[in-house]
Amino acid sequence: MHMKTFRVLALAAAMIAAPRALAEEPIKIGALLAVSGPAAFLGAPEARTLQMLVDETNARGGIQGRKVQLVLKDTGASPEKAISFAKQLIEEEKVFAIIGPATSGETMAIKRLVEEGKTIMLSCAAAEVIVQPVAPHVFKTAQKDSHAAIKIFQQMREMKISRVGLLTSNTGFGKAGKEQIEKLAPDYGIRIVASEVYDKAATDLTAEVTKMKAAKVEAIVNWSIEPAQAIAIKNIRQLGLTIPVFQSHGFGNVEYAKAAGAAAEGVIFPAGRLHVADLLPKTNPQRAVLVAYRTGYESRFSEDASGFGGYAHDAFRILAAAIEQAGGPDRERVRAAIENMKGFVGASGVFNFSPADHNGLGLDAFELLTVKNGRFVPLSR
């Protein structure tokens, strides 16, 4: 063969191969999750959920024919680590998007970073300040703090409770919850007559609960995501208080109820429907999604699925759906696809995003649950 002809054919072959090689490059998705440390009850099930979904997606051929590569960093719930790892994911790994962090404090620590890097972030944390004010590339999949507070206050009003004690952890989640509780309480005729902030690593909250008892509160709201919330419940009962105890949506892992033991019986809290999926009517749009997720997770990891894992489940599936809709990982088109996504049925609720709402969930995303015989059941049953 003539050398010139050979070079032309070789060049043509390379041009054909180039887009094919490009198409085969994986879509790199970063994850910042507290797999260890005080928020491991959140981050560990989230990390396992993501790995399961990535494996399932790749087994089906990936997204738009491209495999997904998960780059997971364990932040240990440290905002400082979250900042360092976020820089790594954006600048060195050049990830397409970030799922997480698991906590509100970490998310707020990196919100500016991801926005400056024009990197899509789907946070698994709850504080409303994550998406208020709206930042174009920042979304979250956990339900709203204010909606959790409203569900609690609606129930208190039915129970004719007016004098309330508030316990909150010294975290981003605790601070955000405290603000919402204090802001919304007067609308429901409720007075916060005692309020104590405790350390997220606390091992005894007897002193704080004693102040609640002295204030003659009619109920206690305990707003936390850490294991300390189980200790608070124990201390409340140990001090002889038989009043209702309300938890935030940060109680949505049955391990917390197990940690509190018999003291957890009767605790009331707002949560998504994952824990009661099999009790939902077959007409409920979430039922099939929830049952599939829970069955897959529990068969693979031999542990109860949690609402926290559900936040990661929704983040991944929303991102994957947006990439499909955009025809591939074009960041601006994917960002716009998420921002305008309607009727997306997830584990945490039915999402209806908009340019003004980067959470997309309404009050109806919550059910009030209670602890009965160590399990979560609907309060109404």
N, C-alpha and C positions, 0 to 999 in steps of 0.2 A: 504494500500500500504506500502511496506517495506520502511523504512526511507531512506536507501541508494539509492533505486530506485527513490524515490521522489526527492532527492537532485540532482541526475544525470539529471532527467527530467527538474528540475528547472534551472539547469545550461545550459542545451541545449536550453531551452526557452529564457534565458537571452542572449545567444550568437546569437540567431536568431533575437531577438528584438534590439540588439545593433546596427547593421548596419542600420536597419530600422530607428531607432531614429536618427542616424547620418545623414542619407539621408534627414531626415525631418528638420534638423537644417537649418535655413535661411542663405543665402549668404549675409553677412553684407557689405554694400557699404557705405562708408563715402562721404560726400559732404561738401566742404568749399566754401560758396557762400556769396557774399555781398548782403544779402536780404534787409538790411537797409543801410543808410548812402549815401555818394556821388556817389557810383556806383550801387545804387539800381536798376537803369534802366537796368543793366546787370543781377545782381544776383537774383532779384525777379522773372523775367520770367524763368530764369534757374532753380530755385528751384521749381517753379510750374510745369515746364516741367518734371523734374525728378519725382515728386510725381505722375504725370499723367502716366508716362511710367512704374513706379514701380507698380502702381495699375493695369494697363492693363496687365502687365507681370504676376502678381500674380493671376489675374482672369483667365488667360490661364493655370495656373498650375505652374508658375515659370520658372526657367531655370534648365534644366536637372532634373525636378521634385522637385526642391527646391525653396521655396519662397525667395523673395528678401526683405531684411530689410534695409531701408534707414536711415542713421544716419546723419542728417543735422545740420551743425553749421553755424550760421550767423556771419561772420567776420566783417561786417560793413566796408569792404575795408581796414581794418587795418592789415599791415604785422605782427605786434606784436601779434594780436589776431590769425592770421592765423598760426603762429608758435605754439602758445599755444594749439590751437584746433587740429593741425596736430599731436602733441605729444599725445594728448588724444586719437585721432582716432587710431593711430598706437599702442601705448603702452597699453592703457586701453580697448578701444573698440575692438582692434585687427581686424580692418576692412580688408577685402580682397583687396580693392582698394579704391582710392579717386578720385572723380570727382570734378573739380575745381582746384584752385580758379578761381574767375571771372576776377581778374585783374593780370597784368603782375608783378607788384611790389610784390604782395602777393605770386605769384607762385615762383618767384626767391628767396623769403625769405625762402621757405620750400623745394626747389629743393634738397638740400643736405640731409635734414631730411628724405625725402621719399626714396631717393636712399640708404641711410644707413640702413633704415628699410626694404629695398627690397619690398616696397609697390608700386604697379602700380598706377601712377597718370595720369589722362587724364585732362589736364588743359583746361579751356575754355577761356584762355587769348591769346593775339596775338603776343607778342614780340618774335622775332626769337631767342633771347638768351635763351629762355626756352628750345629749342631743339638743340641749337648750342653753345657749342659742345653737341653731343648726350650723354645722360645719359640713361643707359639700361632700367630703369623703368619709364621714363618720356616721355609723349606724349602730343600733343595738337591738338585741333580740329578747332581752329580759323585759318582763312587764314593768309598768310604771310604778314608782314608789307611791305617788299620789293616789293611784287607783287601789293599791294595797291598803293604804290608810283609810280610804273611803269605804272599802268593803268591811273593814274592822269597825269603823264608826257606825255604819248602818246596822251592824249586828248589835253593837252596844246600845244603840237607841232602842232597838227591839227589846233588849234585856233591861232597859231603864237604868243603865249605868251612866253616872255623870262625873264621879270623882275618880280620876285615873292616875296611876303612877307609871312613869316612863323610864325604862332602862335601855340605854343604847351603848354600843361599843364605840371605841375611839378610832373608827375607820372611816373611809370615804362613804361607805354604805350606811354606817351608823349616823354620821353627821347629816347626810342627805335625808335619811328617814326622820330624824329628829326635827329637821326644818319643816318637812311636810306634815308631820303629826301636829306640831305646834301651830302651824298656819291653818290647818283644816279643822282642828278640834272645835273651835267656837261655832262653826257652821252646824254642828250636830249637838250643840248644847253640852259639850264635854269640857271639863276643866282639868288641866294637867296640874295636880296639886303637889306632885313630887317628881323630880327628874334627876337621874344620876347617869353619868357617863363612866363606863368601866373600861379597863384595859383589855384589848383583844386577847391577850394571853393570860387573863385572870384565871385563877384556879379556885377562888372562893369569893362569893359575892354576898356573904352574910351581912356585912356592914351596910351595903347599898340596899338590900332587901329590908333590913331593920328600919331604915328611914322610911321606906314605903309603908311599912306596918304602922309606924308612929303617925304617919299622915292620914291614917284611916282610909286608904284608897279602896275603891269598890272593885277594881280590876287592875291588872298590870299588863302593859305592853312591853315586850322584850324584843328589841330590834337589833339583830346581829346576823352575821354569817359564820361566825367561828364556833368551835366547840364550847366556848364559854356560855353560850346560850342554854346549853343543856344543864350546866352547873347552876345557872340562875334558877331554872325550874326546880331543881332539887332543893336549893336553898329556900325558895318560897314555901315549899311544902314542909321542909324541916322546921321552919319557924311557925308552923301551925296555921298558915294562911290557906284558907279553902276557897278564896275568891277566884273568879275566872282569870285565866292567863291567856293572853293573845300573843302570838308570835308573828313576825313579818313573813314575807315570801322567802326569806333567807332560811326558813326552817324546812324547806322542801326536799330534804333527804331523810329517809326513814332512819338512817344511822343516828341522827340527832335524837329522835324519839327513843331509840334503843339505849343511847348513852344516858338519857334521863331516867330510864326505867319506869317504875310504877308512877313516879311523879309526873310523867308526861301525859297520863290519862286525862282526857278532857281538854287538853290544850287546843285552842282554836287558831287557825291561820289561813290566809288566802294563798292559793297556789294554782298552778295550771292543772290540767286534767289528766296528766300522765298517770298519777297514782290511782285514779279511779276509772281508767280507760275502759275496763271490762264492764263497768256499771253504766256506761253511757248508752243512750238509745242508738240503735243502728243507723238512725237518720242523722246523727250528729256528724258533721263533716270531718271532725278531728279524730273520730274513733279509729278508723282504718290506719291513719298515719301513726297514732299513738301505739296501737297494738303491734304494728309492724316494728316500730322502733324498740319498744319494750321487749318483745319476743326475741328480736335479733341480739339486743344488748345482753339480756340475761342468759341466753343460751351460750353466748360467746365468752362472757366474763364471769358467769356464776355468781352474780351479785345483783341486788335490786337496782333497776334504772332509777335515776333521779331527775327531778325537774331541772337541775343545773346542767346535767348532760344534755337535756332537751334544748337548752340555749345554744349549745355548740351544734347540735343536730340541725337546728333551724338556720344558724349562721352559714353552715356549709351548704345546705340545700338551697337557700336563697341565692348564695353566690354562684352555685353551679347552674341554677335556673337562669340567672342573669347572663352568665357567659354563653349559655346555649342560645338565649334570646338575642344576644349581641352578635352571634355568629363567630365567637371566639374571644380570646382575652384582650380585647381592646378596652383599655382602662376607662376612658371617658364614656364609651357606649355602655359598658357594664355598670358603671356608677349611675348613669341615667336610667338604666333598666331597673336597678334596685329602687331608685328614688320614685319611680312611677309604677312599681309593682302593686297589683291589687288582687285581693282574694287568695293570697298564698296561704294554704293550709299547713300550719306547722305544729310542733309539739306544744308550743307556748300559747297558741291562739291562731286566729286568722289575721294575717298581716295585710294592711292597706297603707302603704307608704305614700308620701307626697313630698314635694319640695319643702313644705313647712313641718313635716312630721317624719323624722328618721327613725322612729320606733314602730309605728304602724299598728299598735295594739290598743284596743279599747278596754273599758271596764269589764266587758263580757269575757275577757281572756282569763279572768279569775273565777275560781269556785272557792267557797269557804269549806275547809276540811277540818276534821278533828282527829284526835288520836283515840282509838278504841282497841283495847287488847293488843297494844303495841303496833297497830297498823293505822294507816291513814284511810279514813272513810269520809264521805260527804257529811257535812254537819246536819243536813236536813234528814238524814236517815236514822 
